[in-house]
């Protein structure tokens, strides 16, 4: 006697549902990869900013005789003037009269070098500068209200480095104002800052 076997398989509906599930999963993976790339770029830019912040402070420390010439940011509300990427409020021709002619020239050149670092001129791909963050700028201001009693020039220097982020986050605090309004929405402006005081060794 012959036995009848039931034939079974996938229906068209089942195939379509499976394809839809796979498509949704692939789209999710693509979106996750995109967000991971943005997060990686944000992390890289923050690392670069911290290195540049440290370099600026080291440069100021190496030029103690003319350190007052590095406090070029006079408007701490808008964060201008600044050095780095061009924009409204960028520091123009810089001068220094704090010490001897040689030291003054060295300080002016050091400020120009800081601006070049922020423009990413240290590394290039073709003719494009790629050695710094997007829209990198720096502000340095001096707070005379923090001077030690009877010791002028011992106040705090506030060094701020800003750049453009890739996504909207929280706007930086008012104590980190540098190049305000030059990154579109303030939630795209990123900033790192440090304060330093120079001891009077005389």
Residue, then its C-alpha position, 0 to 999 in steps of 0.5 A: x500500500x502506498x502512503x500519502x505524505x503531506x507536502x509542506x513548505x513556506x508560503x509567500x506570506x511567511x517569506x515576506x514577513x521574514x524579509x521585513x524582519x531582516x530589513x528592519x534589523x539591517x536598518x537598525x544596524x546601519x543606524x547604530x553604526x552611524x551613531x557609533x561613528x559620530x560618537x567616535x568623532x566626538x571622542x576624537x575631537x575632545x581628546x584633541x581639544x584637551x591636548x591643545x588646551x595643555x599645549x596652550x598652558x605649557x606655552x604660557x608657562x614657558x613665556x612667563x616674562x610675557x604671559x600678560x600678552x597671552x590674555x588677549x580675550x577682553x570680552x568674556x561674555x562673547x568670548x572675543x577676541x579668540x585665535x584659531x578658525x576665522x570668524x567674527x571676533x578673531x584676534x587681528x594683529x597682535x602686539x606685546x610690550x610686556x618685556x624686552x623686544x626679543x621676548x615680546x616678539x617670541x610671545x607674539x609668535x607663540x600666539x600665532x603658533x597657537x592659532x595655527x595649531x587650532x587651524x590644524x596646520x600641523x597635519x594635512x590631507x592634500x591641501x586640507x588642514x586636518x590637525x585639529x577639531x572642526x572650527x577650533x578656537x581658543x580664548x585666554x582671559x585674565x581675572x584681576x579679581x582673583x589676585x592675591x592680596x598685595x601681589x598684582x599679576x597673580x590672578x587666574x588665567x582662564x584658558x578655553x578651547x572650543x570646537x563644533x560638535x556633531x550633534x546637539x547636546x547641552x550648551x557650555x556654561x557661561x564660564x566657558x564662553x569662547x566664540x559664542x554664536x559661531x557654531x550655529x546653535x549653542x548646543x553644538x558648541x563644545x568647550x573645555x577649560x582650565x584655570x592657571x595661576x603664575x607664582x611671583x618668583x621674584 
